[in-house]
């Protein structure tokens, strides 16, 4: 069956009908950058992109990166049911790092790779790129520091604590309480920066006739913001209160 084929084997000469049969999420992704596959079922990606002066290679590579099919298996971020690890702090820690961090870093890296090139080539054509450049670079730096702090400091302390079966030295307690304070402050700062970047970036909306690179950049921003919103809410409502609860019980 076609649905067992990996999207890695797809080419720009693949028809939209075939592409969607192999990866149902592809239709949603194409629609998110302004292309309705239902209108071009028997046409190839190459022919439709040529009509719009888009890069078919760029569009296909982007779909593959975020495909819902990976060698026949579902993507880790395809809208599956939220986990419920109850009070297992280590499982929550691993999930946030291995799933949410990984997904958000992938998107941030893609944006960071694409933004300078797009700004250099199309900065005059799309003024929002100039307006958001400094703000995005600031946000990029702060977000990477936040994720690194969680991974290298906060999560490391939690795993150390778990390894010793809940026995905690006063120094470790103080470090964890300090981590909680820093994370809460950094989340507030990041949310302010995100709001500014969105505003300067024209709400990540595509102007008429926008190239495929700008469309993909804007959609990556939207997906990153969605991913960060998911991470921050999970940390705020579940993870951080659970850490505090366990600290209070020690």
N, C-alpha and C positions, 0 to 999 in steps of 0.2 A: 504493500500500500504506500501511497505517496506520503502519508502522514508520518511514516517512520524514517523518512529521509532527513538527514541533518541539514540545517540551513547553511552550513559551511560549504556545501556542494552547490549552492545556488549561485547564479551568475547574473549580470545585467540583462542577459537575453532571456531570462526566466519570465514567463507571463505572470501577470498579477494573480490570475486564478490559481496557478500552480504555487506561487509564493505563499498565498494565504492558506492553501490546503496543507502546506508543509508547516507553516507557523501561523496559527490564527491570530497571534498578537501583532503580526506584521500589519494587518489592516488598521488596527488601532493606532499604531505608531505612524503609519503613512498619513492617516487622517489628522494626526496631531501636528503635522507640518504642512497641512493644507492640500493633501492629495487624497481623493476618494477612490479607492481601488475598485469599487463597484461600477464606476463609470468607465473603467479601462480593463475589464476582465481579460480580454483576449489580446491585449497589447502587452509589450514587454516593458520592463522597467527602463531599459535604454531608450526606447522610442518616446515614452512619455516624458522622461527627463530631458531629452533633446528638445522636445517641443517647448519646454519651460526654461531651457538653458540652465538646467541643474546638472550637477555632477552625479551620474548614476552610480559610479564607484563609491563615492562618499556616502550616498544614501544607503546603498546595500551594506557597506561596512558598518554603518551605524545600526541598522536593523539587526545584523548578526551579533553585535556587541551586547544588545539588549534583548536578544531573542528569548522567547518563552520555551524554546526547545533546545536542549543541549544533549546532542547524541541520543535523542529519544526520551530524555528526562525533562521534567518541568523545571523552570527557573526557580531560584530561591526567593525571588521577589515578584511573583506573578499573582499576588493578591490572595494567597492561601490564608487559611484561618490563623489568627493570632495565637502565639504560643501561650501556655499557662503553666509556668514552672512553680506556681504557688510560692512557698517561702524558700525555695532552693536558690540561694544567692549566687552560687557558682554557675548554675545553668543560665541565669539571667545575664551574668557577666559575659559568659561565652557567647550567648546569642547576640548581645549588643555588639560585641567586638567582631565576631565572625560573619554576621549577617548585615547588621545595620551600618557599622563602620565600613565594612568592605564595599558595600553598595554605594554609599555616599562618597567615599574616597575615589572610587572608579569614576563617578560623574564629575567630581571636582577636578580630577586629573584631565578628563576630556575637555572640560571647559577651559582649564588653564592652558592646555595645548592649543586650542582653537582660537581663543580670544585674541592673542597678540597678532596672529596672522590676519584675522578678520579686521581688527582695528587698523592695521597698517594699510590694508588694501581698500577697505570700504569705510574708513573712518569719516571721510567727507560726505559720502553718500548716505550713511546712517549716523546722524549726529548723536544718537543715544549711546553709541559705542564710546565716543569721546567723553560724554557726560558721566558714564559709569566707570570708566577705566580706573581712576584712582580709588574709588569706593570699592570696586570689585577686588583690586589688589590688596587692599586693607582687610576686607572680609576673608579673602583667601588665606592670608597670613594668620589671622585670628582663629579661623576654623581649624587650620592644620595644627596650631598650637593646642587648641582645645582637645582635638582627637588624640594627639600625642600624649598630652597630660593624662587623659583618661587611661590610655593603653599602658603607658610606661610607668605611671605613678599610681593612679587610683585602682585600676584593675589588678595591678601587681600586688598592692597591699591587701586587696580582698582575697586573692589567691593564697597569699602568705598566711592570712588569718584562717582561711578554710583549711589549709594544710595542717595547722596546729589545732584543728578541731575546736575553734572558737576561743581558745586561750589567747588573751590579748595583753600585751605590755602597755603601760601608760603612754609610752612614746608612739606606739602604733595607733592607739585610740586618738591621740591628739592629731596625728597625721591624717587619719581618716576624717575626723571632724573638720579639719582644715580643707581637705579635698571637697567635702560636701559644700562648704561655703564658697570655694573658688568656682566650682561647677555651676552653682546657682547664679553667681554673678556673671560668669562668662556666657551662660545661656541668655541672660537678659541683654548683654552687650551684642551677642551674635544676632539676636532677633531684631535689635535696632538697626544693625548693619544690613541685615537682609531686607528690611523695609526700605532702607535708603537705596540699595542696589536695584531693587524692583522699581522704585519710583524713577530713578535716573535711567533705567533701562526700558522705560515706556511700558511697564508692566509685562515685559517680555512678549509684546504683541508684534506681529510681523507686518511691516508696511507693504503696500501693494507692489508686487513684482520682486519681493525679497528673494535673494538667492538661497540655495539649499543649505549653505554653510550657516547663514544667519538663522534660518528656520530651525536647524538642528541645535545650534547654540541656545536659542530661546527655549526650545523644548527640554534640553538638558538642564537649564536653569530651573524650569518648572518641576522636573523630576527630582532634582537635588533638593529643592525647597520642600517638596512633599516628603522625601526621605528624611530630611532633617526634622521636619515637623513630627513625623512618626517617632523618630529617635528621642527627641526632646520630651514629647508627651509620655513616652514609655518610661523615661528616666524620672520625670517629674511626678508621675502618678503612681508608679510601681517601684522602680529600682531604688531611687534615693530614699523614699520613706522606709523601704525594707532595710536598707543599710542602717538608717537611724534607729529603727526599731530594734535591730540586733545589737547596736551599740548600747542602747538604753537597757537592754536585758543583761548585759555583761556586768 
